[in-house]
Amino acid sequence: MKLILTQEVDGLGSPGDVVEVKDGYGRNYLLPRGFATRWTKGGQKTVDSIKSARQARAVRDQDHAKQVKAQLENGVVSVRVRAGEGGRLFGAVTPADIAEAIKAGGTDIDKRTIVLGNPIKSLGSHQVTVRVHDEVAATVQLNVVSA
């Protein structure tokens, strides 16, 4: 099945990419969630316009992304969560919690750009990767404290 991606999909591509996927994956996952649309000849013209616009923005955005990376790496982000005895959390720290804490610090990022290797389920200091741009990733120091 040939599809045009409308959103970033890990391991598959970025918006505007034309990808070939198995029928079940496209029909049951990508299309219902709005991550892709079916490929058509008219859709190819749309893809070309999306890609040209993305390339024009990418040059400007990469410089801005490096500034955002510097801001994120210089500071420490604190997240307040409920915790029990021994520093164990009730649940886990989510990317939405981290994005909200970063936004409170003055930098607005999307929660989908935050990469957590393992779920954060304890108090203390942790490192989190934020994909600021396709080619720029920042490592953020995250301090999880009890509320």
For each residue, the residues with C-beta under 8 A, 3 or more apart:
1: 20 21 22 23 25 26 27 38
2: 18 19 20 38 39
3: 18 19 20 21 26 30 31 36 37 38 39
4: 16 17 18 19 36 37 38 39 43 46 47
5: 8 9 12 13 14 15 16 17 18 19 30 35 36
6: 15 34 35 36 37
7: 15 34 35 36
8: 5 13 14 15 112
9: 5 12 13 30 35 36
10:
11:
12: 5 9 17 19 21
13: 5 8 9 17 19
14: 5 8 17 54 134
15: 5 6 7 8 50 54
16: 4 5 47 50 51 54
17: 4 5 12 13 14 47
18: 2 3 4 5 39 44 47
19: 2 3 4 5 12 13 36
20: 1 2 3
21: 1 3 12 25 26 30
22: 1 25 26
23: 1 26 27
24: 27 28
25: 1 21 22 28 29 30
26: 1 3 21 22 23 29 30 31 36
27: 1 23 24 30 31
28: 24 25 31 32
29: 25 26 32 33 35
30: 3 5 9 21 25 26 27 33 35 36
31: 3 26 27 28 34 35 36 37 38
32: 28 29
33: 29 30
34: 6 7 31
35: 5 6 7 9 29 30 31
36: 3 4 5 6 7 9 19 26 30 31
37: 3 4 6 31 43
38: 1 2 3 4 31 43
39: 2 3 4 18 43 44
40: 43 44
41: 44 45
42: 45 46
43: 4 37 38 39 40 46 47
44: 18 39 40 41 47 48
45: 41 42 48 49
46: 4 42 43 49 50
47: 4 16 17 18 43 44 50 51
48: 44 45 51 52
49: 45 46 52 53
50: 15 16 46 47 53 54
51: 16 47 48 54 55
52: 48 49 55 56
53: 49 50 56 57
54: 14 15 16 50 51 57 58
55: 51 52 58 59
56: 52 53 59 60
57: 53 54 60 61
58: 54 55 61 62 133 134
59: 55 56 62 63
60: 56 57 63 64
61: 57 58 64 65 133
62: 58 59 65 66 133 135 136
63: 59 60 66 67
64: 60 61 67 68
65: 61 62 68 69 132 133 135 136
66: 62 63 69 70 136
67: 63 64 70 71
68: 64 65 71 72 107 109 132 138
69: 65 66 72 73 132 136 137 138
70: 66 67 73 74
71: 67 68 74 75 106 107
72: 68 69 75 77 102 107 130 132 138 140
73: 69 70 138 139 140
74: 70 71
75: 71 72 105 141
76: 141 142 143
77: 72 98 101 102 105 140 141 142 143
78: 101 142 143 144 145
79: 93 97 98 101 142 143 144 145
80: 145 146 147
81: 89 90 91 93 97 144 145 146 147
82: 89 90 146 147
83: 87 88 89 90 123 146 147
84: 88 89 90
85: 88
86:
87: 83 122 123 124 146
88: 83 84 85 121 122
89: 81 82 83 84 92 93 120 121 122 123 144
90: 81 82 83 84
91: 81 121
92: 89 119 120 121
93: 79 81 89 97 98 119 120 121 142 144
94: 97 98 111
95: 98 99 111 112 114 116
96: 99 100 111
97: 79 81 93 94 100 101
98: 77 79 93 94 95 101 102 111 114 128 140 142
99: 95 96 102 103 109 110 111 114
100: 96 97 103 104
101: 77 78 79 97 98 104 105 142
102: 72 77 98 99 105 107 108 109 130 140
103: 99 100 106 107 108 109
104: 100 101
105: 75 77 101 102
106: 71 103
107: 68 71 72 102 103
108: 102 103
109: 68 99 102 103 113 114 130 132
110: 99 113
111: 94 95 96 98 99 114
112: 8 95
113: 109 110 130 131 132
114: 95 98 99 109 111 128 129 130 131
115: 128 129 130 131 137
116: 95 119 120 128
117: 129
118:
119: 92 93 116
120: 89 92 93 116 126 128 142 144
121: 88 89 91 92 93
122: 87 88 89 144
123: 83 87 89 144 145 146
124: 87 143 144
125: 141 142 143 144
126: 120 141 142 143 144
127: 139 140 141 142
128: 98 114 115 116 120 139 140 142
129: 114 115 117 137 138 139 140
130: 72 102 109 113 114 115 137 138 139 140
131: 113 114 115 134 136 137
132: 65 68 69 72 109 113 136 137 138
133: 58 61 62 65 136
134: 14 58 131
135: 62 65
136: 62 65 66 69 131 132 133
137: 69 115 129 130 131 132
138: 68 69 72 73 129 130 132
139: 73 127 128 129 130
140: 72 73 77 98 102 127 128 129 130
141: 75 76 77 125 126 127
142: 76 77 78 79 93 98 101 120 125 126 127 128
143: 76 77 78 79 124 125 126
144: 78 79 81 89 93 120 122 123 124 125 126
145: 78 79 80 81 123
146: 80 81 82 83 87 123
147: 80 81 82 83
